[in-house]
Amino acid sequence: MESRSKGCIFLPMLKITADSDAGRVIFRLEGRLTGLWVEELKICWQKSAAAAQPVTRVVLDEVTFIDAAGKKLLADMHRQGVELTACSGCMTRAITESITRGESE
């Protein structure tokens, strides 16, 4: 969803930061996991796996919203062994707990 203010268009964004340590890759997400950004996260995840540096954890502390497609991707990642963590944000924490309990569908 885009918003307009005085002729400017603001598009919700997602920042993906990849930290690597001893062959472990951790993605830290900031912003909204929605729309095209879900596909971008999927591409980053797949590229990391193809480079023999699989993502082991996704930190969602700074995520402000997750749509249905984002939830599905996170559930797919979790089923492939990726740990999901969210220490802040009630909605993000609830979605993460739902996925890790197997209630993602």
Backbone as a chain_set.jsonl record, in Angstrom:
{"seq": "MESRSKGCIFLPMLKITADSDAGRVIFRLEGRLTGLWVEELKICWQKSAAAAQPVTRVVLDEVTFIDAAGKKLLADMHRQGVELTACSGCMTRAITESITRGESE", "coords": {"N": [[0.841, -1.161, 0.0], [0.575, 2.176, -0.85], [1.22, 5.52, 0.255], [0.264, 8.971, 0.109], [1.636, 12.223, 0.344], [1.589, 15.57, 0.123], [2.196, 15.499, -2.701], [4.205, 13.607, -2.802], [5.147, 10.168, -2.98], [5.091, 7.49, -0.801], [6.421, 4.393, -0.358], [5.925, 1.365, 1.363], [8.66, -0.24, 2.943], [11.171, -2.828, 3.121], [13.951, -3.739, 4.905], [16.66, -5.827, 4.546], [19.129, -7.318, 6.285], [22.035, -9.172, 6.177], [23.891, -11.135, 8.264], [26.898, -12.855, 8.751], [28.452, -15.59, 10.312], [30.813, -17.874, 11.034], [29.888, -19.637, 8.996], [27.196, -19.536, 9.42], [24.235, -17.885, 8.616], [22.441, -15.022, 9.374], [19.451, -13.379, 8.975], [18.307, -10.119, 9.396], [15.412, -8.381, 9.682], [13.723, -5.358, 8.815], [10.958, -3.285, 8.877], [8.162, -3.63, 6.665], [6.884, -6.753, 5.863], [5.617, -7.451, 3.172], [3.77, -7.76, 0.081], [5.768, -7.143, -2.764], [8.112, -7.285, -1.332], [8.115, -9.663, 0.019], [8.727, -11.533, -1.955], [11.296, -10.61, -2.53], [12.662, -11.219, -0.134], [12.458, -13.997, -0.282], [14.026, -14.522, -2.56], [16.547, -13.647, -1.638], [16.936, -15.514, 0.433], [16.987, -17.93, -1.033], [19.236, -17.472, -2.682], [21.253, -17.38, -0.769], [21.201, -20.01, 0.199], [21.907, -21.352, -2.164], [24.521, -20.55, -2.383], [25.781, -22.105, -0.6], [25.581, -21.186, 1.981], [23.509, -21.386, 4.144], [20.602, -19.801, 5.51], [20.192, -19.49, 8.933], [18.742, -18.254, 10.881], [16.072, -15.902, 11.285], [15.602, -12.691, 12.265], [13.05, -10.849, 13.581], [12.518, -8.555, 14.987], [12.287, -5.824, 14.306], [10.236, -5.704, 12.489], [7.26, -4.385, 11.239], [4.846, -5.126, 10.121], [3.245, -8.01, 8.768], [2.081, -9.607, 5.958], [-0.274, -12.046, 4.556], [1.129, -13.524, 2.583], [3.75, -13.079, 3.404], [3.714, -14.34, 5.882], [3.317, -16.966, 5.031], [5.728, -17.435, 3.62], [7.591, -17.195, 5.729], [6.755, -19.382, 7.241], [7.386, -21.452, 5.451], [10.166, -21.159, 5.42], [10.728, -21.74, 8.084], [9.942, -24.431, 8.192], [12.016, -25.463, 6.733], [14.047, -25.4, 8.494], [14.879, -22.926, 9.474], [15.319, -20.717, 12.126], [13.01, -18.626, 13.746], [12.846, -15.481, 15.222], [11.377, -13.142, 17.436], [11.289, -10.549, 19.477], [10.01, -8.246, 20.071], [7.017, -6.332, 19.484], [3.781, -7.123, 19.365], [2.068, -8.32, 17.386], [3.898, -9.389, 15.538], [5.293, -11.172, 17.177], [3.172, -12.894, 17.862], [2.533, -13.996, 15.339], [4.952, -15.285, 14.754], [5.056, -17.171, 16.848], [2.777, -18.656, 16.219], [3.568, -19.81, 13.776], [5.793, -21.346, 14.58], [4.554, -23.17, 16.195], [3.27, -24.66, 14.379], [0.919, -23.738, 13.262], [0.515, -22.332, 10.927], [-0.955, -22.411, 8.564]], "CA": [[0.0, 0.0, 0.0], [1.352, 3.402, -0.889], [0.53, 6.68, 0.807], [0.659, 10.212, -0.549], [1.723, 13.391, 1.197], [2.089, 16.746, -0.604], [2.759, 15.148, -3.991], [5.216, 12.546, -2.696], [4.629, 8.815, -2.77], [5.899, 6.705, 0.114], [6.161, 2.973, -0.456], [6.449, 0.615, 2.503], [9.912, -0.889, 2.571], [11.74, -3.868, 3.964], [15.409, -3.789, 4.885], [17.172, -7.152, 4.875], [20.548, -7.303, 6.594], [22.556, -10.526, 6.358], [25.108, -11.254, 9.061], [27.47, -14.193, 8.611], [29.412, -15.936, 11.349], [31.168, -19.303, 11.033], [29.028, -20.389, 8.089], [25.788, -19.324, 9.764], [23.734, -16.609, 8.108], [21.282, -14.511, 10.093], [18.777, -12.25, 8.337], [17.609, -9.189, 10.28], [14.442, -7.667, 8.859], [13.176, -4.111, 9.348], [9.915, -2.716, 8.03], [6.95, -4.399, 6.368], [7.051, -7.952, 5.035], [4.393, -7.455, 2.373], [3.861, -7.565, -1.359], [6.997, -7.465, -3.489], [9.208, -7.53, -0.389], [8.093, -11.094, 0.345], [9.497, -12.176, -3.021], [12.695, -10.21, -2.352], [13.203, -12.041, 0.951], [12.568, -15.364, -0.806], [15.191, -14.54, -3.451], [17.747, -13.578, -0.785], [17.032, -16.802, 1.121], [17.399, -18.937, -2.016], [20.618, -17.185, -3.091], [22.121, -17.765, 0.335], [21.263, -21.475, 0.19], [22.643, -21.759, -3.357], [25.931, -20.236, -2.153], [26.19, -23.0, 0.497], [25.545, -20.431, 3.233], [22.082, -21.349, 4.457], [20.116, -18.922, 6.567], [19.846, -20.286, 10.106], [17.819, -17.509, 11.743], [15.513, -14.637, 10.824], [15.252, -11.846, 13.406], [11.914, -10.047, 13.15], [12.26, -7.546, 16.021], [11.963, -4.511, 13.737], [9.188, -5.844, 11.48], [6.059, -3.693, 11.696], [3.633, -5.764, 9.59], [3.466, -9.195, 7.938], [0.844, -10.008, 5.296], [-0.465, -13.499, 4.438], [2.229, -14.092, 1.793], [4.931, -13.033, 4.261], [3.546, -15.404, 6.874], [3.532, -18.248, 4.341], [7.16, -17.586, 3.366], [8.252, -17.473, 7.01], [6.42, -20.769, 7.592], [8.209, -22.3, 4.575], [11.542, -21.071, 5.906], [10.783, -22.461, 9.358], [9.893, -25.872, 7.872], [13.334, -25.813, 6.198], [15.017, -25.351, 9.577], [15.257, -21.57, 9.859], [14.765, -20.266, 13.406], [12.386, -17.306, 13.688], [12.828, -14.838, 16.528], [10.737, -11.831, 17.521], [11.213, -10.174, 20.894], [9.176, -7.057, 20.237], [5.879, -6.261, 18.577], [2.812, -8.167, 19.704], [1.603, -9.04, 16.21], [5.011, -10.164, 14.995], [5.528, -12.268, 18.107], [2.053, -13.832, 17.729], [2.698, -14.707, 14.066], [6.102, -16.18, 14.904], [4.647, -18.285, 17.712], [1.827, -19.455, 15.447], [4.341, -20.577, 12.795], [6.651, -22.347, 15.244], [3.667, -24.211, 16.746], [2.683, -25.389, 13.255], [-0.429, -23.226, 12.974], [0.704, -21.297, 9.9], [-1.869, -22.508, 7.418]], "C": [[0.894, 1.234, 0.0], [0.547, 4.516, -0.251], [1.085, 7.928, 0.134], [0.654, 11.347, 0.464], [2.361, 14.518, 0.393], [2.812, 16.377, -1.893], [3.822, 14.07, -3.972], [4.532, 11.207, -2.483], [5.606, 8.076, -1.865], [5.495, 5.251, 0.001], [6.71, 2.271, 0.779], [7.676, -0.174, 2.07], [10.268, -1.985, 3.556], [13.247, -3.816, 3.797], [15.817, -5.179, 5.343], [18.675, -7.024, 5.085], [20.983, -8.732, 6.853], [23.86, -10.456, 7.135], [25.597, -12.682, 8.953], [28.519, -14.411, 9.689], [29.613, -17.444, 11.339], [30.2, -20.133, 10.189], [27.546, -20.284, 8.387], [25.371, -17.953, 9.253], [22.465, -16.252, 8.88], [20.733, -13.325, 9.319], [18.099, -11.431, 9.425], [16.704, -8.344, 9.392], [13.944, -6.43, 9.591], [12.13, -3.595, 8.373], [8.745, -3.668, 7.843], [7.262, -5.566, 5.441], [5.746, -8.17, 4.283], [4.732, -7.378, 0.891], [5.157, -8.029, -1.992], [8.155, -7.795, -2.559], [9.244, -8.984, 0.062], [8.932, -11.848, -0.688], [10.981, -11.837, -2.908], [13.363, -11.025, -1.244], [13.4, -13.478, 0.475], [13.803, -15.498, -1.699], [16.482, -14.508, -2.637], [17.989, -14.904, -0.082], [17.555, -17.882, 0.166], [18.839, -18.715, -2.481], [21.602, -17.605, -2.006], [22.285, -19.29, 0.373], [22.079, -21.978, -1.001], [24.143, -21.516, -3.206], [26.504, -21.073, -1.003], [26.368, -22.241, 1.809], [24.086, -20.294, 3.657], [21.762, -20.39, 5.613], [19.693, -19.803, 7.739], [18.842, -19.58, 11.012], [17.33, -16.262, 11.028], [15.042, -13.882, 12.063], [14.205, -10.834, 12.933], [11.591, -8.902, 14.114], [11.79, -6.205, 15.459], [10.925, -4.577, 12.615], [7.902, -5.24, 12.033], [4.764, -4.317, 11.19], [4.039, -6.95, 8.731], [2.133, -9.563, 7.305], [0.786, -11.534, 5.158], [0.665, -14.159, 3.658], [3.521, -14.116, 2.604], [4.883, -14.132, 5.309], [3.806, -16.766, 6.243], [5.02, -18.471, 4.082], [7.904, -17.898, 4.659], [7.979, -18.914, 7.456], [7.237, -21.746, 6.745], [9.656, -22.32, 5.058], [11.705, -21.862, 7.204], [10.774, -23.976, 9.127], [11.237, -26.365, 7.319], [14.44, -25.645, 7.247], [15.472, -23.977, 10.017], [14.548, -21.209, 11.168], [14.202, -18.864, 13.233], [12.373, -16.719, 15.085], [12.186, -13.466, 16.426], [10.554, -11.512, 18.996], [10.333, -8.961, 21.128], [8.051, -7.083, 19.213], [4.921, -7.413, 18.8], [2.383, -8.994, 18.499], [2.696, -9.929, 15.644], [5.297, -11.37, 15.876], [4.434, -13.324, 17.985], [2.168, -14.644, 16.439], [3.84, -15.709, 14.164], [5.746, -17.392, 15.749], [3.681, -19.216, 16.989], [2.562, -20.351, 14.455], [5.135, -21.684, 13.495], [5.836, -23.448, 15.913], [3.008, -25.025, 15.631], [1.285, -24.954, 12.891], [-0.429, -22.225, 11.835], [-0.308, -21.342, 8.77], [-3.267, -22.116, 7.792]], "O": [[1.854, 1.316, 0.765], [-0.683, 4.458, -0.222], [2.218, 7.944, -0.346], [-0.219, 11.423, 1.329], [3.533, 14.436, 0.024], [3.907, 16.874, -2.158], [4.297, 13.658, -5.03], [3.464, 11.132, -1.876], [6.807, 8.042, -2.133], [4.336, 4.911, 0.241], [7.833, 2.547, 1.2], [7.722, -0.71, 0.963], [9.74, -2.055, 4.666], [13.757, -3.846, 2.677], [15.381, -5.653, 6.392], [19.406, -6.663, 4.163], [20.371, -9.432, 7.66], [24.814, -9.8, 6.715], [24.806, -13.621, 9.05], [29.358, -13.548, 9.95], [28.68, -18.201, 11.608], [29.748, -21.197, 10.613], [26.726, -20.876, 7.685], [26.088, -16.972, 9.445], [21.549, -17.062, 9.019], [21.46, -12.372, 9.036], [17.398, -11.978, 10.276], [17.17, -7.677, 8.468], [13.764, -6.437, 10.809], [12.394, -3.482, 7.176], [8.386, -4.417, 8.752], [7.835, -5.384, 4.367], [4.892, -8.956, 4.691], [5.832, -6.984, 0.504], [5.593, -9.161, -1.786], [9.081, -8.505, -2.951], [10.3, -9.484, 0.447], [9.747, -12.698, -0.333], [11.832, -12.69, -3.164], [14.5, -11.47, -1.399], [14.409, -14.104, 0.8], [14.538, -16.48, -1.601], [17.41, -15.265, -2.921], [19.127, -15.369, -0.01], [18.453, -18.649, 0.515], [19.583, -19.68, -2.654], [22.673, -18.132, -2.309], [23.393, -19.792, 0.559], [22.855, -22.923, -0.864], [24.948, -22.204, -3.834], [27.586, -20.778, -0.497], [27.198, -22.605, 2.641], [23.498, -19.219, 3.543], [22.547, -20.21, 6.544], [18.926, -20.75, 7.564], [18.168, -20.223, 11.817], [18.068, -15.639, 10.265], [14.196, -14.366, 12.815], [14.447, -10.063, 12.004], [10.497, -8.341, 14.057], [10.975, -5.526, 16.084], [10.754, -3.61, 11.872], [7.499, -5.543, 13.157], [3.699, -4.074, 11.755], [5.059, -6.903, 8.043], [1.157, -9.807, 8.015], [1.701, -12.231, 5.596], [1.116, -15.243, 4.028], [4.3, -15.063, 2.504], [5.893, -14.776, 5.591], [4.444, -17.623, 6.853], [5.525, -19.572, 4.3], [8.762, -18.78, 4.677], [8.867, -19.583, 7.986], [7.725, -22.753, 7.258], [10.291, -23.374, 5.097], [12.698, -22.565, 7.394], [11.507, -24.714, 9.785], [11.555, -27.549, 7.426], [15.625, -25.737, 6.926], [16.366, -23.866, 10.856], [13.335, -21.375, 11.296], [14.851, -18.005, 12.636], [11.94, -17.374, 16.033], [12.412, -12.724, 15.471], [9.747, -12.144, 19.679], [9.951, -8.679, 22.264], [8.135, -7.776, 18.199], [5.225, -8.555, 18.456], [2.337, -10.222, 18.571], [2.45, -11.088, 15.309], [5.52, -12.47, 15.371], [4.726, -14.519, 18.002], [1.926, -15.851, 16.446], [3.715, -16.847, 13.713], [6.098, -18.519, 15.399], [3.765, -20.435, 17.137], [2.218, -21.524, 14.308], [5.14, -22.828, 13.042], [6.354, -24.535, 16.173], [2.272, -25.972, 15.906], [0.538, -25.715, 12.277], [-1.295, -21.351, 11.785], [-0.479, -20.339, 8.077], [-4.162, -22.14, 6.948]]}, "num_chains": 1, "name": "protein.A"}
